[in-house]
Amino acid sequence: MAGNGDTMGAQTVGHETNLAGRTAVVTGAASGIGAACARRLAEDGASVVLLDRDERVVEAADQLGGRGLVVDLTDTAALSTMELNADILVNNAGIQHVSPIEQFPPERFHQILTLMVEAPFLLLRAVLPGMYERGWGRVVHISSVHGMRASAYKSAYVAAKHATEGLSKTVALEGGPRGVTSNTVCPAYVRTPLVEGQIAAQAATHQIPETEVVERIMLTEPAIKRLIEPAEVAAAVSYLCSPDASFVNGSSLVVDGGWSAR
Ligand SMILES: NC(=O)c1ccc[n+]([C@@H]2O[C@H](COP(=O)([O-])OP(=O)(O)OC[C@H]3O[C@@H](n4cnc5c(N)ncnc54)[C@H](O)[C@@H]3O)[C@@H](O)[C@H]2O)c1
């Protein structure tokens, strides 16, 4: 499958190649939404660099003709001195923990905020100077409907996603005059290992059977009663990196089936 990021791949799926000559860095790209984003941006013509703590990232990158780097994004000391060149940065890596606040382990709260707020900030610090120098950059943060709305038992995640929204808007203001846009994509529940891994914890916390979690917890709010596919989120990211979106800056592209319309 090497070389999938060429024009032929894009023609196969029938959308315009517009990122030839651009380098895209995607975090958390060994799995789920990050893997789908890396694939889609490669199909759009970008050279992709995949970051993940999971070693499967190397194989995922090989399949796209890209580069895979095994890195723990909570290692902030390493990120502070990291040299990274990117025209596109997709801050995607994230984790979840479901627990009432009074039982929420403080070290887990710290880990979630480090991974989902501080690491994106440090990566921005690394890539923005190059984007400014070249006068072009696209930053996309995978936020969530939880960047707009809260859910009980997800204090760290909801706090982190609200922070993501603020960070993205700040980049939009600083980067806009220099050719760099920053936006978020806010999905409801996407069919990925992160969601599958939540089912047992949600069942225990809400005291319902695991078989009922998707319908009774995850699909109560969206007006469209299905999980989103990772490729649909990746399509939103692709749009935000396309020429059609060049004036879209500091916005939140909500892909939540109507959840936040309430
Ligand atoms: N799945 C959903 O329903 C959903 C909904 C809205 C937003 N999101 C967001 O999308 C993003 C991706 O989620 P996903 O569902 O694809 O999850 P996932 O678990 O499938 O993938 C997350 C990836 O991040 C990597 N990662 C975790 N900790 C890391 C660390 N310390 N250093 C480097 N990599 C690390 C994991 O190894 C994994 O490959 C997250 O930010 C999540 O909050 C997911």
The ligand as an SDF file (V2000), in Angstrom:
LIG
                    3D

 44 48  0  0  0  0  0  0  0  0999 V2000
  -14.3320    8.6460   19.6480 N   0  0  0  0  0  0  0  0  0  0  0  0
  -15.1670    9.6390   19.9110 C   0  0  0  0  0  0  0  0  0  0  0  0
  -16.3640    9.4350   20.1100 O   0  0  0  0  0  0  0  0  0  0  0  0
  -14.6850   11.0370   19.9370 C   0  0  0  0  0  0  0  0  0  0  0  0
  -15.6310   12.0760   19.9270 C   0  0  0  0  0  0  0  0  0  0  0  0
  -15.2020   13.3940   19.9530 C   0  0  0  0  0  0  0  0  0  0  0  0
  -13.8610   13.6780   19.9950 C   0  0  0  0  0  0  0  0  0  0  0  0
  -12.9530   12.6570   20.0050 N   0  0  0  0  0  0  0  0  0  0  0  0
  -11.5350   13.0020   20.0800 C   0  0  0  0  0  0  0  0  0  0  0  0
  -10.8440   12.4640   18.9820 O   0  0  0  0  0  0  0  0  0  0  0  0
   -9.4890   12.2400   19.3500 C   0  0  0  0  0  0  0  0  0  0  0  0
   -9.0810   10.8410   18.9440 C   0  0  0  0  0  0  0  0  0  0  0  0
   -9.9020    9.9160   19.6260 O   0  0  0  0  0  0  0  0  0  0  0  0
  -10.1810    8.4540   19.0900 P   0  0  0  0  0  0  0  0  0  0  0  0
  -11.6000    8.1700   19.4030 O   0  0  0  0  0  0  0  0  0  0  0  0
   -9.6900    8.2970   17.7120 O   0  0  0  0  0  0  0  0  0  0  0  0
   -9.3010    7.6220   20.1360 O   0  0  0  0  0  0  0  0  0  0  0  0
   -8.3510    6.3440   19.9600 P   0  0  0  0  0  0  0  0  0  0  0  0
   -8.1790    5.8030   21.3300 O   0  0  0  0  0  0  0  0  0  0  0  0
   -8.8430    5.4540   18.8760 O   0  0  0  0  0  0  0  0  0  0  0  0
   -6.9950    7.0110   19.4660 O   0  0  0  0  0  0  0  0  0  0  0  0
   -6.2520    7.8880   20.2870 C   0  0  0  0  0  0  0  0  0  0  0  0
   -4.7930    7.7440   19.9420 C   0  0  0  0  0  0  0  0  0  0  0  0
   -4.0500    8.6180   20.7970 O   0  0  0  0  0  0  0  0  0  0  0  0
   -2.8910    7.9370   21.2100 C   0  0  0  0  0  0  0  0  0  0  0  0
   -2.3910    8.4670   22.4710 N   0  0  0  0  0  0  0  0  0  0  0  0
   -2.9880    8.3970   23.6790 C   0  0  0  0  0  0  0  0  0  0  0  0
   -2.1700    8.8830   24.6260 N   0  0  0  0  0  0  0  0  0  0  0  0
   -1.0340    9.2800   23.9930 C   0  0  0  0  0  0  0  0  0  0  0  0
    0.1830    9.8470   24.4240 C   0  0  0  0  0  0  0  0  0  0  0  0
    0.4310   10.1010   25.7220 N   0  0  0  0  0  0  0  0  0  0  0  0
    1.1380   10.1230   23.5070 N   0  0  0  0  0  0  0  0  0  0  0  0
    0.9330    9.8440   22.2030 C   0  0  0  0  0  0  0  0  0  0  0  0
   -0.1970    9.2900   21.7370 N   0  0  0  0  0  0  0  0  0  0  0  0
   -1.1760    9.0120   22.6310 C   0  0  0  0  0  0  0  0  0  0  0  0
   -3.3400    6.4950   21.3780 C   0  0  0  0  0  0  0  0  0  0  0  0
   -2.2280    5.6030   21.3750 O   0  0  0  0  0  0  0  0  0  0  0  0
   -4.2710    6.3220   20.1800 C   0  0  0  0  0  0  0  0  0  0  0  0
   -3.5780    5.8420   19.0460 O   0  0  0  0  0  0  0  0  0  0  0  0
   -9.3900   12.5260   20.8480 C   0  0  0  0  0  0  0  0  0  0  0  0
   -8.9010   13.8300   21.0700 O   0  0  0  0  0  0  0  0  0  0  0  0
  -10.8390   12.4370   21.2990 C   0  0  0  0  0  0  0  0  0  0  0  0
  -11.0810   13.2040   22.4280 O   0  0  0  0  0  0  0  0  0  0  0  0
  -13.3340   11.3450   19.9750 C   0  0  0  0  0  0  0  0  0  0  0  0
  1  2  1  0
  2  3  2  0
  2  4  1  0
  4  5  1  0
  4 44  2  0
  5  6  2  0
  6  7  1  0
  7  8  2  0
  8  9  1  0
  8 44  1  0
  9 10  1  0
  9 42  1  0
 10 11  1  0
 11 12  1  0
 11 40  1  0
 12 13  1  0
 13 14  1  0
 14 15  2  0
 14 16  1  0
 14 17  1  0
 17 18  1  0
 18 19  2  0
 18 20  1  0
 18 21  1  0
 21 22  1  0
 22 23  1  0
 23 24  1  0
 23 38  1  0
 24 25  1  0
 25 26  1  0
 25 36  1  0
 26 27  1  0
 26 35  1  0
 27 28  2  0
 28 29  1  0
 29 30  1  0
 29 35  2  0
 30 31  1  0
 30 32  2  0
 32 33  1  0
 33 34  2  0
 34 35  1  0
 36 37  1  0
 36 38  1  0
 38 39  1  0
 40 41  1  0
 40 42  1  0
 42 43  1  0
M  CHG  2   8   1  16  -1
M  END
$$$$
